[in-house]
Amino acid sequence: MLKNSVYYWLAGIVVIAGILRFYQLGVNPPSLTWDEAAWGYNAYSLSVSGRDEFGKFLPLAYLESFGDFKPPLYAYASVIPVLLFGLTPFATRFASAFFGTVTVAVVYWLVSELLETDAHKTDKTNRTDMMGLVASALLAISPWHINLSRAAFEANVVSFFIITGVWLYLRWTRKPSTVLLIFSGVSFVLSLYTFNTARIVAPLLIIVLSARFYKILLAHAVSVAVAGILCVVLSLPFIMFSMTPQAKLRYHEVNIFSDGSIVENANTSMARSARWVCKISGESTCSTKTALDAPIWARIMYNRRIGYVRAYVKHYFDHFNPSFLFIKGDGNPKFSTQDVGQLYLVCAPFIIVGLFQLFKKRIGHWWLVPVWLVIGIVPAATARETPHALRIETTLPTFQIISAYGIVYLYRTVDRLKRVLVTRAFVGIALCAYAGMAVYYLHGYYVHYPVEYSGEWQYGYEEAIGFLKNNPSYKHVVMTTALGRPYIYVLFYTQTDPRLFQQTAVVEREVLGFVHVRSFGTYTFADAPAEVHPSGKTVYIDIPQYVPEKAIVLRIFTLLNGHPVLVAYEI
């Protein structure tokens, strides 16, 4: 395969990837989640004042949002799109779609480096190019990657940095250069400032790569020292922040190790064992036995530590559930259309063949693919909600590479038969299968998905706030908090000057770190708006079931399926 033709194919794949990620980006998904609105508004705030929404000047270690302390890079990556396109859903999602598109191209070069050691023969060079193109094409049309590229998910950006870091590292091992190693290291460092999962995955990948290529590292100690020192310096804000209580808030909120039910179940099982042994012994006080009276074997069997291990293993392997991977996808509609898996069903046989051949052939740095896949799930398995497509996006593109391995192997096996019709039949069947499933997915995504799941995307806020902007005569606005985080939508859709917000906002911070904005400017946010009675002309925005009987309804805002979601009224 001529190199120029390879690049033409790659360019075509990237163009398709871009179309699938940018087409109707501002309107589908049908609305912004509150996290997306926060990214957009913080990018806007940084662009006009150099401060985040709460007034912190150029935050490096974290960005405070709803009491969650997030890595801040996505907000900075959105500053230029917001400046160019204004504070809009399209601008807010631009960074995710852009990096998602570029990632498709980087995967080709990553595969080239993974197989480079065996590419000294023309035949194997062709195989390398073919596998790289197939892997890129599979990622370009992947429902998993498309879904996450079309919303302001920082996990999608972190995939780009990790993939780029690995690619440049592998290239450096083949052609040692201080510049290459620095760029690889910087890519890994940037991932630490992008998404929490990367703070586990990136260091583990670096450790594995360093252990495998330690001889090359020792042989180029000066380059390693320069790159290492630079990366440590760039990581200092993250390292210092990671030692603070705020850094652990999100982890404590979602991890299985703070789940008290595991301890309760362990104690219940041990108490039951103690009573069972008591009854066998013929004692009369069995009903008073507790976990403290359990026999040694029960304390070992039902030990809470073993319970946590079992929970972790279960949550880990949840991510290999066939329904999650190939049938319905993630149970959260934000990450899946619910009728197509994270991967197309047609990928399943190719993944099986690809895995088998990967371990059998052991071409190039083949070992890194399964190791990467295993590492990518490590942090996500500590969470209570599994499987979770967003938290394991760092496993991409391992699934696509394995699938590509299987496809190319089967293609070349068929091609060796020297029967053109058989080869064409294989290619035709594979293309039709992928095309058919892609069309089915895209039809569902653009036609049915917005209507069925607009409520999952907090649809209704934009229309309600638009109504308020068109009726500026009201002295006060009281909005419900029932749909979650209304203040950030007001800030976003009214493009409120961040300095005005910082000067007038009434903010409550809970002991556990959660943040509630109760009011700012003329806006008040309440659990029960109808019970708030400010002086002066007031308009209320509430959910339909809480609208008072005697209220004067001004307008009803509906989801895309016609279901009422918010009501504007006067009392």
N, C-alpha and C positions, 0 to 999 in steps of 0.2 A: 504494500500500500504506500503510494507516494506521499511524502510528508506534506506537500502543498494540499493535496486532496483531503488529508486528515484534518488540516486546519479549516478547510472549507466546511467539512462535516461538523467540526466542533463549533464553528461560527453559527451554522444553522441551528444546532442544538441549543446554543446559548440564546439565540433570537427567540426560539420557541419557548424556552424557559422564561425569558423576559416578558413575553406576551402573556403567558399563563399567570405570571405574578403581578403584572401591572394593569392588565385589562380590568376596568371598573374597580380599581383598587379603592377609590374613595367611597364607593357605595355598596360594595360587597366584600367582606361582611357588612351587614346593613346598618350598623352603628358602632360607636366606639365603646369598648369596655372602660371601666373607670381607670384601670391601669394605663390603657392607651391614652385616654384624655390627660392623665397625669404626665405621661412622657411628652406629649405634645405641648402642654402648657409650660412644663419646666424648660423645654427647649426654647419656647417663646420668652419665658422669663430670663433665661440666660442670655438670649440674644439682645434684649432691651436693657438689662440692668447688670448682667454678669452674676446674678444671684439666682438661687432656686426659689421655689414658691414660698418658702418660709424665711428667705432672706440670707441664707448662707452663701458667702462669696465663693464662687468657683469651686464647688465641692469636688473633691477628688476621691475620698475613701468611700463615701456613700451619698445617696440622695434620699432624704426622708420623704416617705409617701404613705399616708394613712397609718403611720406608726411602723411601717416596714422600712428597713434601711437597705435600700437596693444599690447594687453596683451602678455607677452613674453614666457609664459610657454611652448607653443608648440615647440619653438626653442630648449629649454633646454631638452624637452622630446625626441627630435630627435638627440641629441648629441651622445648618445651611439649607436643607429642604424647606424649613419653616420660613426662612428669609426669602427664599425663591418663590415659594407657592403660597405663602401666607399660613396662618394657623388653621389648617384644614385636616380632615381625616386622611386625605391623600398624602400630604406632607408628613403627617405623623407616622404613617406606615411606609413611607418611602425607603427609609434605611433598611428595614427588614426585607422589603422586596428587592432592593438593590443588592444587598449582600447575599440574599438567597440566589439571585441570578448569577452573580460572580462565582459563588461556590460551585455551581455546576461546571464552570470552566476549570476551576482549581482541581476538581476531582479527576479530570483527565490527566493532569500533570502529576497528581498524587499516585495514580495507578501506574504511570510511566516509571516513577521512582521505585515503587514497590516491586516491579518486575525487571528493573534495569539490569540487574546482575546477569540475567539470562538473555539479554537483548543483543548479544554480540553476533547472532546469526539472523539473516534476513527473515527466515521463517518466524523466528521468535519476536523479531521486531514488529512484524505484521500482527502477531497475536497480541502484543502489548498495546499497539495502537487500537486494535479492535476492542480489546477489553476496556481500555480507557474511554473510548467513545460510547460503548454500550453502558458502562457505569454512569457516565455523565447523562446519557439519554434517559436512563431509568430514574435518575434523581430529578431530571427536568420535568418528568411527567408524574412524579411520585405524589400521591394524594397527601401523604404525611408532610412532605416538604412544601408543597403548594399551600396547604392550609396554614402552616406556621409562617410562611413567607408573606402572606397576605394580611397579616395583622401585626401590630407593633409588639411582637414577642422578642425580647432580648435574647432568648435561647437560640433563635434563628441566626442572630448575628454572631453569637459565640461559636456556633458550628463553623462559620467561616474562619475565625481566628485559629481554632484548634486544628482544622484541616490544613490551613496554610502553614501553621507552625510545624506540623508533622512533615508535610511535603518539603519545606525548606530544610528541615533537619536531615531528612534522607538524602536530599540533593547535596547537602554539605558533606555527608559521609563519603560521597562519591567524588565530589570536587571541592575539597576543603577551601573555605574562604571565610575570613573574619566577618565580612559583610553579610554573607549568607547566614552565618550562625547568629549574628546580632538580630537580623530580621526574623529569624525563627524564634529566638528568645523573646523579642518584643511582641510577636504575635501571641505567644503563650501568656505573656504578662497582660496584654490587652484583654485576653479572655477572662482574667481574674476580675477585671473592672466591668465586666459585661453581664455575667449571670452566675448565680451562686453555685450551681452544679459544677461549673468549670473549676471552682476552687478546690475540688477534689480530683476531678478527672485530669486536668492539665498537669498538676504535679505528679500524679501516678504515671501518666504517659511519659513525662520527662524522665522519671526514675527508670522506667522500663527501657527507654531508648538509650539512656546513659549506661545502664548495665550491659546492654547488648553491644554497644559500640565503645566500650571503655578504652580499648587499645587506641582507637582513633582520637579519642579525647585526650589521652596521655601524650600522644604524638604531636598534638597541636595545643599544648598547654597554654601558650600565650593567648591564642585566639579565644580559648575557652575562658580564661581568666578575664579578658576584656569584656566578652559578652556576659559572663556571669556577674561581674561587678555592676555593669550597666543595668542588668535585669533586676538585681537586688535593690539598687537605688530606686528604680522605677516602681518596685513593689512595696517600698517602705510605707506609703500611706495605707495600702491594703493590709500589710502585716500589723501595723500599729492598731488599725481599727479592729482587726480580727480578735484582738485581746480584750475588747471592751464588751460589756454586757449587751449593748445594742446589737452587736454582731450575731449574738446567739438567740435573739428574740424569735426570729422567723423559724429557726431550727427547732426550738423548744415548742413552738406552736404546732408543727406538723409531724414531728418524728415519732416513731413507734415506741421509743425508749421512755417517753414521758406519758405513755398510755397506761393509766392506772388499772385498766381492766385486765391486763395481763397478770399483774400482781394479785388482783382480786380472784381471778380464776385459779391461780396457783394456790392461794390460801384455801379456797373452797375445795379444791381437789385434795389437798393435804388433810383438811378437816374431815372430809368424807372418808378418806383412807383410815384415819385414826378411829372413826366411829365403827368402820367395818371390822377392823382388827379387834376393837373392844367387844363387839357382838360375838365374834368367833371365840373370844376368850371367856365369854359368859359373864362379863362384868355388868353391873346395873347402872352405871353412871355414864353410859355411852353418849347420851344426848348433850352432855356438857363438854365433850371433847372438842378441841380446837386444832388449828394447824400446828400449834406448838407441841401437841401430843402425837403428831404423826411419826410413824416409824422411819428409820433411816432410808429405806428403799423409796418411800413415798417422797421424802424431802429431796432425794436426788432426782427422781423421775419428774416431779412437778416443780422443781426449782425455777424461780422466776427467770434466772439467767438462761436456762434451757428454753424457757418460754419465749424469751426475747430472740434467741437464736432461731427457733422454729418460725417465729413471726418474720424475722428478717429473710430467711430462706424462702418462705412462702411469698413475701412481697417481691423478692428478687425474681422468682420464676413466674410470677404473675405477668411479667413483661414478655414472656414467650407463649402466652395464651393464644391459641390459633384464632379465637374470635377477635381478640385485640389486633393481632397482626394482619389477618386476612379477611375477616367477615364484617364486623361492625366498627372496629376501631375503638378509640378511647371513648369512655362513657360520657365525657364532657363534650357537648356539641361545639365548643369553641375550637376543639382540636380534631374533630372528625365530623363528617356528614351523617354518621350513624348508620349508613347502609353500605359503606365501603370500608374495608380495613385500612390500617395505616399503610399497608402495602397491598397491591393488587393480588387477588387470589392466584392469578397465573404465575406469580413469583414463587409460590410455594415449591413446585417441583424443581425449579431452577436453583433455588436455595439449597435444597437437599442434595442435588447433584453437585452444585458448586462447593458445598462444605466437604463432601466426600473427596472430590478431586483436589481441593485445596490442601487437605492433609496428605493425600496420596502423592501429588506431584511435588509439593514444597518448592515452588518456584520463587526465587528472589527472597524478598522479606515477607513471605506469605504469613509467617507467624504473627505479624503485627495485626492482621485483620481480626482473628478471633480474640486476641488479647485486648484489642481496642474495644470490641463488642462487650467483652466481660467487664472491663473497667467502666465503660459508659453507663452501666446500670447500677454500679456500686452505690453512689450517693442516693439515687432515686429509691432504692429498696428500703431506705431508712424511713421513708414517708408513709403515712397512714393510707393515703389514697394511691392505690396501684391497681392496674398499670397506669402509667402517666406519660403520655406521648411527649409533652413539653420537657419534662425533666430528663428524659433519655434521648433527646434529640442529638446529644453529643455522640450517640452510637452511629449516627449517619456519617459517612456513607457506607458503613460496613455491610449493611444488608444489600445495598446496590452493587457493591464490589463482588460479594459472594454470588449474587444472582448473575452478574455479568460473567463470572467465571464459569458458572453452569451453562449459560447460553452459548458462550464461545466454545466450550468443550464439546457440547452436543453438535453445534454447527460444524466444527472441524471434523468430528467423528463421521457425521453424515457426508461431508464433502469428500472424505477419503474414499468413499464408495465409488467415486467418479461417475455418479449418476446425476446428471443435471436436474432432472425432474424431481428426484428425491430431495436434493438440496434446496431447490426452489420451493418445494412443498413445505419443508421445515421452516424456511424463512417466512413464507407466506402465512402459515398457521400461527407462528409466533407473533408476527406483526399484527395480524388480524385480532389475536387474543388481547394483546396489549392495547391496540387501537380501540377495540370494542369496549374494554373495561374503562379506558380513559374517557371515551365519549360518554359512557354511562355516568361516570363520576362527575364530569364537567357539566353535563346536563342537570344532574341533581344539584350540583353546587350553585349554578346560576339561576335555575328555574324554581326548584323546590326548597332548597336550603334556606334562603332568606325569609321566605314566607313562614316556614315551619319553626324556625329558631330565632326570629328577630328578638324575641323576649330574652333570650340568653345573652344578647349583646346590649342590654339596657336600652332597647329601642324606645323612643318616645321623648327622651330628654331634649334632643335637638329641636323637635317640633314645638315642645312646650316652651322652651327658652326663646325660640323664634317668635312665638306668640307674645311673650313678654316684651321682647325688643320692639315689636310693632305696636305695642300699647304702653307707651312710657308714662302714662298719666298716673299710674299707681305709685303711691308714696312708699308702700311696703309690699314685699313679696314673701309669702310663707310657703315653703316647699317641704314635701314629705321626704323622709329618709328611707321609706319602705323599699325603694328600688336600689338603695345604696349609693353613698358618696355624691349627693347632688351638687355639692359646692364646686367640685372640680369641673362638672359640666357647665355650670354657670360661668366659671372663670374661662373655660375653653371657648364656648360659643359666643360669649360677649367680649372676648379678648380684653378682659379686665386688666388694667395696669397693675402689675405685680406690687408696685409700691402702695397703691390704694388698698389692695388686699392685705398686705402686711401691716398697714397702719390701722385698719378697722376690724380685722378678723378677731373673733372670740374663739379661742382654741382650747379644747380640753384634752389633756393627756392622761391616759390611765396608767396605773402602776405597771401593767404588763406591756406598756409601750404603745397601745393603740391611740390614734389621734382622731378627734372628732371636731370638725369645724361647725360651730353652732350658728354663727352669723358673720356677715361682713357687709359693709355698705347698707343697702336697703333690703338685703336678703336675710331671711331667717330660716333655719333648717330644723325641723322638729319631727318627732315620732308621731305626734298627733296635731297636725297643723290647725284643725278647727278649734282647738283649745287655746290657741295663741291669738291674742286680740291687741295688736298694736294700735296706737292712735293714728288716725288718718286713713285715707282710702287704701284698702288692702285687697290684693288678689291672692287666692290660695291655689296651690297645685298639689293635688292629693290623688291617691289611688281610688278607683270607683267605689269600693265598699265602705270607705270612710267619709264619703261626702255627706254632709248633713241633709236631712230631708227638706229643710226650708231654704237650702242654698240656691242661689241664682247661678245656674250653670252657664258658663260663657263658651266653653268649647270642650269637646271630648277628643282625646288623642288615642289613636288605636295602633296596635301592632300591625304588621303587614298581613296577618291573617284575619284582620278585622276585629280582633278582640280588644275591648277598651283597656287601656293601661294607665292613663292619667287623665285627670279632669281639672280644668281651670274654672274657678267659681268665686263668687262673692258671698259674703254672709250679710 
